[in-house]
Amino acid sequence: MFDGIGRRVVSLWFPRLASERVLRQRPVDGPFVLTVKQKNADRIYCLNKAAEQQGLHQGMPYADARAFCPELQSRVAEPERDNGFLHLLRRWATRYCPWVGFEGADGLVMDVTGSTHLFGGEAPMLADIRMRLRRAGLSVQIGCADTRGAAWALAHYGEGTAPSGDMLSALNALPVAGLRIDDDISVALQRLGLRTIGDLVGVARAPLTRRFGPGLLLRLDQALGAQFEEISPHADPVHFAVRMTLPEPIGLLSDVMLGADRLLVQLCAKLKSHEVGARKLCLTLRRVDHDHQQVELRLARPLRDPKRILPLFERGVAEIDAGFGIDQLRLEATQVDPLPVQQISHVAEGRAGALDDLITRIGTRIGLENIQRFLPADSHIPERSFLVASAAYSEPVAGWNSPNPRPLLLFPPEPIAASGARPPARFRWRRMSLTTGRATGPERIAPEWWLEDENWRSGLRDYWRVETCEGRRLWLFYTPQNPGWFVQGEFA
């Protein structure tokens, strides 16, 4: 049996983590809430202390909250940024101990065994944590005990410190919800008259297990120290960066490129060991006057080949102002994507790599997001038969199969004056008088009835390829339901 003696665990709970993260950047006077859309209704996701004093609570419909508090200010919640902020807090907490993990979406757990003497004892360490977090504008509730479960319960329901070796006396008066159990189990226990953890300890275990399962008593034993519970520290993400400090300043383009080459060899070896490739690289050059120059490179594909990456840096490095010389180079992969080891072919790999390098070179001048490619879409409607995607974040896809040719240039339908179901012998289009030389068709295309499209409400379309005597090769269509002729494309 594990009694937990000698082990000390600290639980940090941030009850207003999301709202205080936003208010740290943009302070607001008065009630403030973050909202999230749930079941077609905006509800309160997190709120500040002023909003709580107005009677608002988490999960409350935002419309009701505005009725109670007309001066309420709000913003849309961003859970991903809140999670990133919690990761930063976890990294900060390692200043107190190396074993720091996450406790849900708004808390941290720390195994401070053997670390408290570095801060003058347990109480001074907890006071220092509270002071630093308060200075950062964060509300925190702290619990300290021999077990993880007891520390969590104290942080959430009875902020304080449990004496070592006596968890029952510290948890005796706390509600059963402090055992980290589901809400429905907590409500059921309260209906049975078991409102506190002390009430639960005195009840026979077999009936509780039959009714609520083994999880309830497992949580009780973990909190009291009868069952061991691990604290798994969260590993820091791998940092892909290398640095070189020079004994003498350099300033020539060839010297900087030689230094970048050596850094690339080291960085790519590290990328290969983790089976990832760089998508964004940042080369930082420190001058002797402590000014920094940066060259950012965005790659069209994940890469870890130094020979292919190095020439792509040359244009950016050539524009750097070396000043009185550069004494330090730092290369960092700021964004990486998975790139597992795979068998390559000498037949096609060179062509694919050359295209990716070309996209990267053009992207450094006009932006990768401005280089696009067309991809086939599963639709027989001309306007929906293709997708426009970023060339750097998509792969060319085969499947441009059509029984009839499609024009290279497609534009919104432009009406022309004509009558009859066959292409007109003469017509005017874009202030040009054109004569039909040859017409091929019709190709009948029906609308997709399951989609609402204002442009296809006229019904069927009969498409014709019309070659004019003036040299224009146009794509015309006729609408039988509402007779009319239109030009929608032009062949090369």
Disulfide bonds with the S-S distance in Angstrom:
none
